[in-house]
């Protein structure tokens, strides 16, 4: 990405009178040589992969060595204790 800070992104959005997402998308497209439609298709594919991964989540899953896995459920349980109610997944459309 051609920005070195969030302040640079915000400044560019203000200068161009564009929404922040458009400035970031346009910089990414320019840097990678594709258009906004191709960028949207890429983001849609990544979002679909993240949703599929989330649907397949199982708190009992562990790596073959048994050293990795289960931390998400531990964090969810700890957060429920801290805030007093269980966290649930939220999807923004």
Number of C-alpha atoms within 10 A of each C-alpha: 11 11 13 8 9 9 10 12 18 18 14 17 17 13 9 12 10 12 12 16 12 13 19 18 16 16 16 18 17 14 11 11 9 12 13 14 10 12 16 12 11 12 12 12 12 12 12 12 12 12 13 11 11 11 9 9 11 13 12 9 11 13 9 8 7 9 8 10 16 15 12 12 13 12 12 15 14 14 14 14 11 10 9 9 11 12 13 8 5 6 6 3 3
